[in-house]
């Protein structure tokens, strides 16, 4: 034990009453990160105008944030073991709050992107550590109930974030979508210092430095190459980005597969064909979902003339539908397994994407209601089923490492979706301009319609792949206690964590 052992919690779990203060401290930190994450997208048109920037550049305020989160999520467990979860959680909140101040005072788009990356480094640690601490301090018989309580801010913040952000952008200034974090962050730090227990540190293995170096280079390079594709797939920037990213990705895979102890990402789980199919479906769903979630607010503001507040308000039906359907998806999974739920979810997503392709700038905002709700229903039905399927089909000895892999890869796919869709929009818009159409609104409208059709096709492709998912035998789903460590049990955190992007994009 360390010198802080007297302040550490005892081996026995505290009572539920004693957990109120620590849980409030954890929820404040989580809520701040998720609320701010949901704020940026509705501000994209305003940011682009204020900084005189192109969409291809300003989208990096979201892409860079997602990649930064992907870089630190796998490190959360090692950092907690090495320095203590309370200490890392507090430092993460401080970094996030300080970065928020920097974001508010950014003078150029490049500065804002840099500061958003710093935000992502802080925010990426908050979610996994929050759930890890909650699990460790909770009585075993109450873990499920408490984890459900922790899911409330994750479901509530995405519904409130875009509306609050839109109001601030329209009636105050965009800087306040970041400055609002400062008082919340200060309160969160003070509350964490006073209320969180000093959980004992654990023995940590050596850090995977090569993995830490190669992963951001690989995923960042590929995202950069995708984003530059709009200016030409043969351009130097595009080829360089894709080439560097591809080489780094190959080296990363070799390093991770050859490392026996605690690789950054456990790639050996791909030995399971059912896991591989499941995560491919998950990536397809992720790309389709967040491609739409990124594009629609921009369409509303740039082509329909909506305010940021109005665009933010129209994310509410999707968030509410997802929040309502998630519990139903969880209950149905126990009865019918993942395949019917994932297929059904992808049908809803594909239908929603197609309906978006029929909307013109002259239509009423109410035409967004049904496709928005379809997307929320699709996400709510499929996410718990798909994440649980991945846990159940991973090799037993590696199941505890699944959460960090899926969480990090989902952030990477989100960045690919935003960068790739931005490139596709720019390319298709240029195509229609070359055919004689006016850049605004005709060419851009048709480019958005093409994008929604592309996303619908991706969802249908994922649907066909989902038909190959099989329900594991009962013996395979009964994870042994020695394997069911915090990483596997806390997959609920990974599942709930995905809903924060429902409002962010």
Protein Blocks (a to p, Z undefined) as FASTA:
>chain_A
ZZklmmpccfbdcdfklmmmmmmmmmmmmmmmmmmmmmmmmmmmmmmmmnopafklmmmm
mmmmmmmmmmmmmmmmmmmmmnopklmmmmmmmmmmmmmmmmmmpcbfklmmmmmmmmmm
mmmmmmmmmmmmmmmmpcfklmmmmmmmmmmmmmmmmmmmmmmmmmmmmmmcfklmmmmm
mmmmmmmmmmmmmmpccddddddddddfklmmmmmmmmmmmmmmmmmmmnopkbmklmmm
mmmmmmmmmmmmmmmmmpmghpfbacklmmpmklmmmmmmmmmmmmmmmmmmmmmmmmmm
mmnopafklmmmmmmmmmmmmmmmmmmmmmmmmmnommlmmmmmmmmmmmmmmmmmmpcf
kbcfklmmmmmmmmmmmmmmmmmmmmmmmmmmpcfklmmmmmmmmmmmmmmmmmmmmmmm
mmmmmmmmmmmmmnopafblklmmmmmmmmmmmmmmmmmmmmmmmmmpccddfklmmccf
klmcmklmmmmmmmmmmmmmmmmZZ
